[in-house]
Amino acid sequence: MEIRGRNARRWSATPVLALTAALLVSLLGPADARAAQTAPAGPERPARESGAVYSYEDAIRESVWVDTGIDGDEDGRTDRVAVDIVRPREAALAGRDIPVIMDASPYYSCCGRGNENQKKTYDADGDPLGFPLYYDNYFVPRGYAFVAVDLAGTNRSDGCVDVGGRSDVQSAKAVIDWLNGRARAYGSRTGTQGVRADWTTGATGMIGKSYDGTVANGVAATGVEGLRTIVPIGAISSWYDYYFAQGAPLYDSGPDWLSDYVESPEARSRCRAVQRRLVEGAPRTGDWTGLWTERDHVKDARSVRASVFAVHGMQDLNVRTKHLGQWWDALASAGVERKIWLSQTGHVDPFDFRRAEWVTTLHRWFDHYLLGYDNGVDREPMADVERAPGRWSTDRVWPPSGTATTLRPGTGDVPGVGTLGTAPARPGATETFTDDPRQGETDWATDIDRPTPAKAGFTTRPLSRDLRLSGSATVTVTATPSTTSAHLSAVLVDLGPDTIRDYGAAGEGITTLTERTCWGASTASDSSCYRETAPRTADVGHTVFSRGWADLGTAGSPGRGRPLTPGTPYTLTIRLAASDHVVPAGHRLALIIGGTDRNLIDPPSTTPTLALDLARTAARLPLVGGPDALARATTGPAPSLGTAPESRPSGVVVPHRIPPIPGDRT
C-alpha cells in the first residue's frame, strides 16, 4: 500500500484543483496567490526570481525512511535512512511539483549545525518540528522542499557510519533515487507501507558545510541522475588527504574516532565490525590503501553531472584548501560548470562571514539550476575572493591561466637566511636545519631574518609592485636526512604588516554578536533569526598563506612510506594548498622549509637534521602574469613600509591542536 508520508494528508486531485484559487487567496493574499498560480517561466516573460508566496507555518512536515539497498550493519536487512521533509502545502494542493534542497549530515543529533549548533527537533509523535539552519525558512516559502537526511548510523537511521565510504554516499544517493522514482521509501523505520515522492520534479541541489559538503561531493561523483547542483562548503575531496599529507599524519586519530563520535548510541553498539575495518584500512603509517581509494572523489570528477558552487576558507586548517584545489582542478578538466567563493576565514560558513550577499547569491543559484530561471547567475564572474576582511574582488575565470613560475632558493650572508629568485643556486650550496616539534610556521616566519636551527628561509627583495599568487603551488626539495624518518613542511609567507582575519582565534575569523537578523519565515518551533557576526581581525607582521607537508619516506614510493637511509639524498615534491593572495609592494615573498609544523602535522619517530641541496630545490608558484610579473615586481625601488621590522607583531598563531571535524575551534 502506498502512502504519502508520515503525518501527511492524502489529497484528492479533482476537488483540490477546484478549491486551489480560493485557498491561495485566503492564505497568501490576492497578489501573492496570483504569483503562486503562475507558471515559473514562459517564453514571453521568463521568471527571474522565486518569491516568498507560500506559507511556512502551514507547510507539510513529514518523515520517511529510504531503503539504501545495502546492509552496512550486517543485521540481515537493508538499511533505511531517516529523511525529514518540509514542503509547501499549497503546491501539494495545486498538484505542482517542486524541486528539492538537501542537506545530508551525520550531525543532526550528535553535534548540531551552524554557528549556533542547531539540532533537529520533533514533537511527541516523532514528527519533525525544527530544522537546523535557514534553508527551510527561506526556501520553502519560495517553492522548494527542504530535505534533511540522517546519514546511516546517525540519529534515526539504520546502518553504520563509514566516514566517506559507500554507506555515507549511498545514504544520500538513495534519497535522490527515491525523489526520482528509482528507490523505495517507507512511512516508518520498520514498516511495510511504501511512500512515493510524487510531489517533486526530482531536481535536487545538495548543500552543506564540512562533512555535509563532503557527502555532496561524493554523491555528485557518482553521476546520479536528478542531482542538478551541489554547494560544498569547506568540504573534503579525498579522505586520505584529510588524515595525511603525503604520508605525514595530520591527526593522532583516524576515521574510526570520527565514526564513533557521530554515530548514534544504538549504532555504536552494533557497528564494531565497521569500526574495526576503519582501523585496519587506515594504518597510521600513512600508506595508501583500498579504503582511501573508495573515499577519493577526485578520481571520479569526470562522472560529475551537477554544477558546483564551492566555498572555502583560505585559512581553513581543518579541511585544508588542498581539498578545494585538487577538486576544482579535476572539475575543470571534466568541463563541469563551476563557481567559487574564497574567504580569508578558517572553517566558516559564508552565512557567517558575508550573510546578505550569500543568501542572495544562493537564492539565484538554486533558482537557475533547480527552477530553470534565466537570471544570469551562470554568466557572472566565476570567483569572488576576499582580499581584506570584508573586502572582495571578482575574477571572470579562476584561477587565471599562464601563472606557473619557478623560483629558486639561494644562500645569503648568514646560514639559514637565504634569497629567493629565478637564478639557480651554485652546485653544492646547502642549508641545514633540525626538526623541532615545539616550533611551527609562526615561529619560523617571525625569525625569517635570523639564523635559527629549526628552519631554512628564503626571501625576495622588497617588491616594487604588487604580486598576486592564485592557484596551487608545489615545492620540490632534495634533502639528505641524518635519521631513518623525516617530515617536511613548506610554507609561503607574505612578509609585511597587514590586518587580516584572525583565523587562529575562536571563531576562526569571525566574532558572533548578540543582534539577530531573520532570513525567511518562522514558527514557534523553528526560527529564521540568527546572531549576526563581524570580522575578528589581527594586526600582523607576516601572513602565512599557503602550506604543504610530506613524509620524506614517500619520495621513492608515493602512497607508501619507506625507512630512510641516513646520509642519502631524497627528492620529493610537496603539494601546497590552493590560495589566492596578493603580496603588496614593499612586502617580501618568502619560502620557508622546515620539519614538523607544530599543531598541524605529527612529528616523525626520530629527530632528523636535514641538509637541503639548494641547486636541486625549487618552488613552482602560480604568479599571475608569470615570470614577467615577477621580474617587474623585483626591479625598481620599493615603497617604504614605515615600520621597523623588529617592532612588527608576529603572525596569527594556531593556539592548540585542531580536532578532526566536526570540532570547529570555537
Secondary structure, 3 states (H helix, E strand, C coil): CEECCCCCCCCCHHHHHHHHHHHHHHHHCHHHHHHHHCCCCCCCCCCCCCCCCCCCCCCEEEEEEEECCCCCCCCCCCCEEEEEEEECHHHHHHCCCEEEEEEEECCCCCCCECCCCECCEECCCCCEEECCCCHHHHHHHHCCEEEEEECCCCCCCCCCCCCCCHHHHHHHHHHHHHHCCCCCEECCCCCCCEECCCCEEEEEEEEEECHHHHHHHHHHCCCCCCEEEEEEECCCCEHHHHHEECCEECCCCCHHHHHHHHCCHHHHHHCHHHHHHHHHHCCCCCCCCHHHHHCECHHHHHHCCCEEEEEEECCCCCCCCHHHHHHHHHHHHCCCCEEEEEECCCCCCHHHCCHHHHHHHHHHHHHHHHHCCCCCHHHCCCEEEEEECCEEEEECCCCCCCCEEEEEEEEEEECCEEEEECCCCCCCCEEEEECCCCCCHHHHHHCCCCCCCCEEEEECCCCCCCEEEEECCEEEEEEEECCCCCEEEEEEEEEEEEEEECCCCCCCCEEEEEEEEECCCCECCECCEEEEEEECEEEEEEEEEEEEEEEHHHCCCCCCCCCCCCCCCEEEEEECCCEEEEECCCCEEEEEEECCCCCCCCCCCCCCEEEEEHHHCEEEEEECCHHHHHHHHCCCCCCCCCCCHHHCCCCCCCCCCCCCCCCCCC
